[in-house]
Amino acid sequence: MSLKINYIFRKRLPQYNSIEELFCAVQTKLKDKVEVKTQELKFSGGSPIVISKNVLHFKKNKAVNHITGDVNYMALATGKRSVLTIHDIGSILKGNFIKRFYLKTLWFTLPTLFVNKITVISEFTKDELCKIIPFATHKIKVVYNPVNTQLSYSPKPKNTTCPNILLIGTKPNKNLERTFEALNGINCTLTIIGKLTTQQLELLKTYKLNYTSLFQIPYSEIIESYKTCDLVLFASVYEGFGMPIIEAQAVGRPVITSNIGAMKEVSGDSAFLVNPYNISEIHNAVKSVLSDDLTYNALITKGQENVKRFQIDKIAQDYLTIYKEVANA
């Protein structure tokens, strides 16, 4: 077992665990084929001081370094013998010019010059990334996110009286403001994963929506939320991948998601697609899926088939191939 992989993670925070969950699964799958090491950064944030501290504290090694995401600037420390995973470019699509320039330089331009290979989690993200780093397109390979192995098919009778709709995420891109308005007049309860803003709380009151809010919970509770819901509504306006789509499908829940970007790519024809900017379209989709048993059950069946594309065995093998290429470069 001569191949050593050093996984570099951002400093762990209770509200963020998706990257950690993803690569923990990859590590587990590859532990018999490579020597796995993990290095968690000491400091969180993106200020010049934090970046300098994390780069200076990095322990030099002879392994293939895999920067797993969110701390792309660590390529300045790891150098050529590295793999960088970029999950999306959303951070440079908002904010003033100075902020966008700063993030583009330290999270995309310089890191992609330094590393040997770049992995992205969807064709959509690849297309977006190629536009901002055309000089590094030859380094980019799509490796989908794997569905978490802790998730398993868990059928339940649909609640026809007051179905539970699961909403994952509360950031602006999750489109909750339009989603709440779309759910106005539909008899349901909501389970919302993520910290709600004051504005979102006011909208929930305005539309008289019954809800439970869960924040900073372990992944086991997120799994339980999938199991107890009747429908997952994920009408996001921007995603690098859209993990809730395949998580819901793995458990056996129908999904309504957006007909744009990575969400359309990841779901294929296995979800009910809507225009995330069209409130009435979202409203009608929810009513249609919940009222029509044929549609409801067909989405579950198609989802189970779709999720096969994201099994950990294939994804781990894709990463192993990339690690070998970097090691032999």
N, C-alpha and C positions, 0 to 999 in steps of 0.2 A: 504494500500500500504506500507507494512513493509520492503520489499526488496529494498535496496539501492545499486545502481551501480555507482562507481566512474570511469569514463573513463579517462585514462591518455594518453595524446598526446604529441608527440615531439613538440618542439617550431616550430610554423608555419613559413614556408618560402614560398615565392611566387611561386617558381618553383616546389614545392612538395605539392600535395594536395590529392593524391589518397587514402591514409589511412583515412584522415579526411572526405572525401566524403563518403567512405564506412561506417564508423561507425556513421556518422551523420544520415545516412539512418536507421541504426539499432536502434539508439536512438529514432528517430521519431516514429518508429514502436512500440517501447516498452514503450513509455512515459506514457501510460495509465495503464501499468501493474507493472512498477517499478519506483522508484524515481531515476531520472537520474541526475548525477553531472558530470562536466567536469573539468579536471585539466590539463592545458597546461604548459609544462616545461618552465622555464625561460631562459635556455641557450641551444644553439645548438652546435653540435659537439660531438666527442667521446674521447676527451683527458681525462686523469685522473682528471685534474682540473675541467673540465665541469661535468664529472660524479659525482665527490664529491659535487659540488655545487647543482646539481639537486637532489641528494639524500638527502642532508641536508635541502634543501628548501621544501621537500615534506611534505605536511600537513597530519599528521596521522588521520585516520578516522576508523569508524566501518563498513564501506560499503564493498561490494565485489569490489575489485579493478581490473579493466581490463586494462592491459598494451597493447595498441592497435598496437604496432609495432615500430620497428626502435630504440626504447629505452629500450630494453630488460633488461638492467642492473638495471632498476628501481625496479625489483623484490627484490633487496637487501634492499629496503626501505619498500616495501609493505608486504613482508613476505608471509605466507602460504595462507592467505585468498585472493588469487589472481588468475586471469586468464591471461595467456600470449599468445598473438597471434604472431606467427612466419610466416612471409610471404615467406621467402626463406633463403637459407644458402649461397647465392652468395658471401657474404662479406669474407668468409673464404676460398674461392676457388682460390684466387689470392693474390699476394703480397709475401713478404719474410716471413720466418718462424716466426720471432718475432712478426710481425704484425698479422699473422694468429693465433698465440698462444694467443695473447692479446685479439683479437676479439672472439675467440672461448671460452675463459675463462669467459669474462665479458658479452657476448651476448648469450651464449648458455649453457655452463656447469653450472655455478653458478645460473643463473636465473631459469633454469629448475629444479634444486635441491630445490629451495625455493618455487615455486608456487604450487598450488593445481592442476590446469588444464592447459593444453597447447592446443591451437587450431592452426591448420595449414590450408592453403587455397586450398590444393590439395593433392591427394594421392601421387603424385610425390614428393612434399615437405615432406610429412610424411616419405616416404621411405628414402629420403636423411637424414632427421633429426634423424631417428632411428639408422643410422650408426654411428653418432657422439655422441649421448646421449643414448646408449642402456639401461642405468639405469633408464630412465624416459619414456620408451615407453608406459607404462601403463597409463600415464597421457594424452596421445595425442589423439585428436579427429579431424577429418576432418570436417571443416565447410566452404563450398565454399563461395566465394565472391558473393554478390548479384548484379544483374544488376541495374544500377542507375535508380530510378523511374522518373527522369527527361527526360529519353530517351523514345521515342515512335516511332512507325512505321511511316516512312515518305517517301513514294515511289517517285521516280523521273525517267523520261526517261533516258536511258543510253546515254551518249554522245559518239556517234560512230565516230566522227571526231577527237576529241582530248580529250579522257577521263581523268578525274582527279583521281589520285591515292593518297590515304592518307597513310602517314607513321607516326607512333606514337612512339616517343622516339628517342634519339640520343646517348645514352650511348653505350659503346663498345658491350654489349650483343645484342643490337638491330640489329647488322649485316648490317649497312647501306653501308659499303664499298662494300660488295658483292652485295647488293641490287642495288646500283647505277650502277654497272657494268652490272648487269642482265637487267637493263632497257635501256641500250644503244641500240639505233636503234628502240625503240618503241615510236611511236608518242603519247605523253601524257604530262600532266602537273602534277607536284607533289605539294602536301601540306605536309609540314614537321613540326610536333609539337616537339619543343625542340631546345635547343641552339646548333647550328652546330659548329664543331671544324674546325680549319684551314685546316686540311687534308680533311675533308668531303667537305668543300667549294671548295677545289682544284679539287676533284673528280667530283663534279657537273659541273665544268667548262670543265674538261677533256672530259666528256661524253656528253657535250652540252645538259644538262637536264634543262628544264624550271621548275622553282620551286618558291614556296612561303614559307618562313620560319616564323613560329609563336612561340614566346617564352614568358613564364610567362604570359599566357593569362588566363582569368577566364574560369571556366568549361562551361559556356554558349557558349563561342566561340569554344570550342572543340566540343560541340554538333553540332554547326552550320557547322563545318568542316566535321563531319560525314554526315550531310544532303546533303552537296554540292558535296561530292565525288561520284565517280562511283565504286570504288573498294578500299578495305583496304588490304594493303600488309604488313604482319607482320611476316617476316622470321627471327625471333629472334633465337639466339643460346642457350639462357637460360632464363627461366621465372619461378617464383614460381606459377603463375596462367596464366596470359595472358588476362588481362581485355579488351584490344581493340577488342578481338575476339567477346565477347558477346555484347560489346557496339555497334559495327558495325552491328551485327545481329539484335539487338533490333531496330535499325533505318531502317533496311532493305537493307543492303549492303552486297555483296558477300565478302568473306574473303579468302585470300591465306595465309596460315601460315605453321609453321614447323611441321614435322612429328616426333618430339621428345618431351620427357618430358611432362610438364604440358599442353603445347599447343595442343598436340594430345589428351590428356585427356579431356580438356575443350571443344574442338571443336567437338570431336567424328567424325562422318561422315558428318558433316555439313559444312566443309570448304574444300578447295582444298589444300591438304597437299604436301609439298615439302621438299627435303633435303636442309636445310639452307646453307650447305657448297658447294652445287652444283649450280654454277652460271647459267649454261645453263638450268638446271631444273627449276629454278625460272623464267628465261626468257620465257621459253616455256609455263609455267603455266599462266603467265600474258597474253600472246598472246592467249592462248586457252580460258581463261575465258572471255576476252574482245571480242573475235571474234565469240564465239558460244553462241547464245541467249539461247539455251536449258540449257547449263551448267550454264550460268549466272543466269537465273531465278530459276533453281533448287537449287542453293546455297542459294539464298534469302529465298526460301520456307523452306529448311532444317534449315537454321539459325533461322528463326522465331520459329520453333519447338524446337530447341536446347535451346534457351534462356529461355524457360519455366522452365528449371531445376534450374535456378538461380534467381527465384523470391524472393523478400524481405520477404514475409510472412513466408516461410519455414526457411530461414536463421535466421531470428529474433527469431523464435521459438526454433531453435537449440541452439542459444546463451542463451535464457531464461532458458532452461533446464539445461545448464551447470552452469549458475549463481545460480540456486536453489541447485544444487549438492554441489557447493562450500560453499554456505551459511549454508548448513545443515551438512557439514563435521565436 
